[in-house]
């Protein structure tokens, strides 16, 4: 067999496939039976062209042999992070990416050599199935997409001979069906009608014992505001028939931080008269002072029981989910269980675990699977039904 030189590759047939061979920078032979997309060479010309491309990279000093690279995924991650200017992202996005990398990607792949991932499609599929057993589909998709991006960038940087996730991404772009899992992963997202929003607000207030929460749910339903915008709403921005979205509050490093709304979506939101009256009464019920350091000069519309601000996840678990589904979510001590009520007062007095035996009935579900964000979806749907111009819908929701 002829030995290729640095200037000319050599193509040979191996069974039903073609292999191209060329001389590397050190004089040793290199070979490939697939192109950078992982596809077998269609003919001799395609294989030969691929070989010439590798020789050209060698001559320009751009070629790196993935088989000779000892870099691990854990060593690549910091370089990848800096290349993509991740520190320019929002705090919440960076936190989510760090959770995905430090909690799931690094433990699974951190010690693997980059070169060993050239044909790891099967391992990736198995890993994704295992993640689905412990995490929500949305979280699994985020983690998998993030790692896929890392591998694609590693291929561009010549650390991988081919991108093992390229074929799957190409299939999705071409419209091939992709397996989804879990309730709500396909079809319409849950949303609330005006009557359902009212019923949910009444139940939440009965569960928490706070009229403030009734006004909060109604305000979210009739303005479509994001949760962080609601908890960050200051009294000075409620002006009779108009509410001004100027700031939001986010929990960062165990502190509530005041930042601009998402995508700088500062805006005015018109209020119906009944909601304006509810907000006026809400602000008159307390002075709006919170216990957060650095917030002493601000007056908020809503303050949590502890004098701080309410976490969305806590509100969802303790009030919203039991109200919408009629079931209390499981916790470390108790399984999922129905909300038992007495009918002495409307909409029924929710009973504690100690008094559940005296229940007259249990709440029926209103909107199973709904979350506080479903009220925002509902507001969008109401505007569509009312034939509000799309540009005004986007303006009101801060898109």
N, C-alpha and C positions, 0 to 999 in steps of 0.2 A: 504494500500500500504506500502511495506517495505521502511524503511528510509535508504539510503545509508550511509556508514561510510567513513572515510577518505581513506580507503584502497581499496574500491570496488565500482565502479559506478553501477547505476541501469538503465536499458533500458526499456522504455515503448512505446507502439504504440499509436499514436494520429491520428486517421483517416488513411490516406494513408502514413503518415510519422512516423519516429522513433525519439524518443527524449531520450537523455542520460542525467542523473542527477548525480551529485556528490557533496560532501560537500566541501565548500570553506574553506580558512584559518580561517575564523571567525565562522565556524560551520554552516553558512547559506547554503541552497541548491543553486547550480548553475545548469544551464541546457543549452543544445544546440541541435538543430535539423539539423544543417548543419556543415560540416567540415570547415577548414580554407580557402578552396577554394570557399566556398559558395555553395557547392553541398550537396543535401540531402544525408543522410546515405543510402548506398545501401542495407545493411542488419544489423542484430543485432550485428554481430561480428565487423563490421566497427564502429558502434556507441559505442560499449563497448571499443574498442581500443582507440577511441578518448577520452573517459572518463578517461582511465588509463593514457593517455598522459598528461591530465590536472592535475591529481593527482601527477604525477611525477614532473611536474613543480612546484607545490605547495611545495612538499617536498624539492626540490632543491632551493627554494626561488626565482624562476624565473617567477612565474605566476603573472599576473596582470589582474584584472577583468575590461574589457573595460567599463562596465556599471558604475563602481565606479570612473572612471578617469574624473576629471573635467578640464583637460587640453584642451585649445582651439587651433584651427589651428594657430592663431596669436602667441600663446605662444610656439607652436611646431616649427615654422619656424626658429627662431634663433638657436635652438638646432639642427635642421636638417642641417642648413647651416654650423655650426661648425663641425658636424659629417662628412660631406662630403668634408672638406678641400677646400671650394669654393674660399678661398683667394689665392689658388695656381693656379687658372685659369687665362687666359689672361684678360686684362682689358676690352676688348670689350665683351667677354663672360660674365664676371661678370656684366657689365652694362646692357646687354640684360636680364639676369636673374633678376636683381633688377627691371628693368622696368616691367617685367612680374609679379613679386611678389607684388611690391608696387602699380602698376597701376591697376592690374586686379584680382590677386588671393586674396590678403589681403582684398580689399573692398568687395568681394563677400563671402569669406569664413572665414575671420579672427576671427569673433566672435562665430563661430560654435564650439560646443564641439566635440572633436574627436570621442567620442562614438556615436554621432548622424549620422556619415557618414558611418556606417557599411553597409547599404543597400541604397546608394545614387545614384545608377546608373541612375535613371530617372532624378534626379536633374543635374547630370553631363552632360547628353545628352542635356537637355534644355539649360544649361549654354553655351555649345559649339555652339548650334544653334544661340543663341543670339550674341555671339562673332562674328560669321560669318557675321552678319549684319553690323558690324562696322570695322572689320579688315580683312586683307588679309589672305588667307588660310594658308600660311606659318607661319604667326604670331599666328594664332589660334592653329595650330598643336604644335607649340613650347610651348605655354602657357599650353595647355592641357597635353602635355607630361611631363612638369615640375611638375604640380600638381599631376599627376598620380604617378610620382616617389616619391613625398612626402608621398602620401597615402600608397604606397607599403612599404616604409621604416618605416612608422608608424605601419603598421601591423607586420613587423619583430620585432619592438621594443615593441610589445604587447600593443600598444596604441589603436589598432583597432582589433576587433574580427575576421574580414576578410578584405581582400583587395577588394574594390568594382570595381577596374579597371582590376583585373586579368583576368576575362573572356574575356573582349574585347581584351586584349593583346594576349591571347592564340588563339583567333579566327584569329587575324592577322597573327600570326606565322604559323597557319595551312593553310593559303592561302585563307581564306574566303574574299570575296570582301568587301572593305571598301569604303563607300561613299566619293567621292571627289567632289569638287565644284570649279567652276570658270574656265575661259579660261587659258590654260597653266598648270592646275593642273594635267592633264593626257597627255600622248603622248610626242612627242619630244619637247625639249626646243628650242626656237628660236635661230638661228645662221645665220651668214652672209657669203655669198660667197665673193671672192675677188672683183668682180664688185660692189656688194652691199656695201661693206666696203668703196670703193672709192667714190661712190655716197653719202653715209652718211657723209663721211669726208668733201666733198665739201659743202654739205648743212649746216653742223655744222659751218664751217668757215664763210659761208654767214650769218648765223643767229647771230653769236657772233662778227663778224667783226675782227676775229683774225686768222691769218695764223698759229699761234701756235697750235690752236685746230685741224687744218687739220693734222698737223704732229703727234699730240697726238693720234688721232683716227687711223691713219695708223700704227703708232708704236704699239698700242695695238692689232690691227688686225694681224700684221705680227710677233709679238713676243709672244702673249698670256699672257702677264704680267697682274698681278692683278692691280686694280686701285691704291691701296696704294703704290705699288712698282713703278708705273709710276710717281706719284706726288713726291715720295721720291727719284727719280733717280737723282744722282749728275753727273755733267759734267765729272768729273774725271773717272767715270766708263764707259764712252762711248769711246771705243778704236778701232777706224777704223772699222774693220769688226766684232767686238765682243762687246757685251754689258754685263756688269757685274751687276747682281742683288745682292746687298750687304745689303741694308736697305729698310725699308718702312716708310712712315709717316702716323700716325694715330692721329685723333683729340681726345684728352683726357682732360677732364675738361677745355675746351675752349682753349687749347693749342695744337699746332702741336708737336708731340713727335716722335723722331726717334728711331725705334726699329728694331730688326732683322725681316726678312721676315717670313711669316707663316711657322710653323714647321721647322724653321731654314733652309729654302730651298734656301740658297745662291747658285748661279749658274752662268755659262756663257751662253749667248744666242747669237748664230751666227746671223749676220745681212746680208741680201741681199744687194748688192752694192747700189741700189737706195735708200734704207732706211738709209744706212750709210751716203749717201750724204744729205738726208733730215735732219738728226740729226745734221750733221756738220753745215748746214745752220741755223738750229734752235738755236744752241748754240752760233753762231756768231751774232745773232740778239739782244742779251742782255747779261748782265754780270752775270745773274743767282743769284743775291743776293735777299733774301727775307727779310721781315720786322719782322720775328719771333725772339723773344728773345732767345738768345743762339745759333742762326744759322748763326752768322756773318761770320764765317770762311768757310761756305759751298756755293757752286755754283750749283744751280739746273738747270735741262734742261728746266723745265716749271715753270713759276711763274704766279699766278692769276693776274687779273686786279688790285686788291687792294694791290698787293705786297706780298700777303701771298700765300696760296695754295688753290686749287680748291676742293670743296666738290663734291663727286660723285653725291649726290642727286640733288645739284644745277645744275651741268652740265647736268644731265639727263633731268631735267625739262625744262631748258632754251635752251638747244641745241640738245641733242641727241634724245629725244622723239619727238619733232616737226619734226626733220629731218627724222626719221624712219617711223613715222605714218602720217605725213602731217597735223597734228593737234596739236595745242598748248594745254597743259593740263589746267584744270580749276585752278583758284586761288581764293583768298578771294573776288575779285571784279568781275571776269568775268567767264563765263562758258567755257567749252571746245569749241574751235573754230578752223576753218581751217587756214592754213598758206597761206595768199594771197601773190602772187608774181607778179613782172613785168619781162618781158623777155628781158630787155635791155642788160643784161649780163648773162652768164652761171654761175650757174644752175638756174638762176632766182633770182631777188633781193627781199628778204622777206620784206614785208611792215609792218610798225608799226600799232598799233590800230588806230592812227589818220589818216593814209593814206590808210587804207584797201580798201576804196571805189574806189581807182584807180588801183586795182589789175587786171591783164590780165587773171589770172587763179589761181588755187590752186595746191599745190604739191600733187601728188598721193603717197600713202604709198609705202614704200620699204620693210620693215620687221615689220609688226604690232606686238606689244608686246615685241619687242627687248629692251634690256637695254645695257649699256656699257659692262656688263659681257658677253653678247651674242657674242661679238667679240672674247672672250676667247674660247667659245664653237666652234665658227667658226674655229679658229686656230687648235683646236683639230681635227675637222672634216677634215680640209685640210690635216693634217698629216696622218690621216687614209686613205684618198683617195690616198695619195702619197705612201702608204704602208711603212711608217716609222716604224721602230721597236718600239714595245710598250714601252720598257724600255727607249728609247730615247724620246718618247713622254712625259713620266712622268718626265724625267730629265729636259726637256725644259720648262714644265709648272710648275715645282717646286712641284710635288706631292710626 
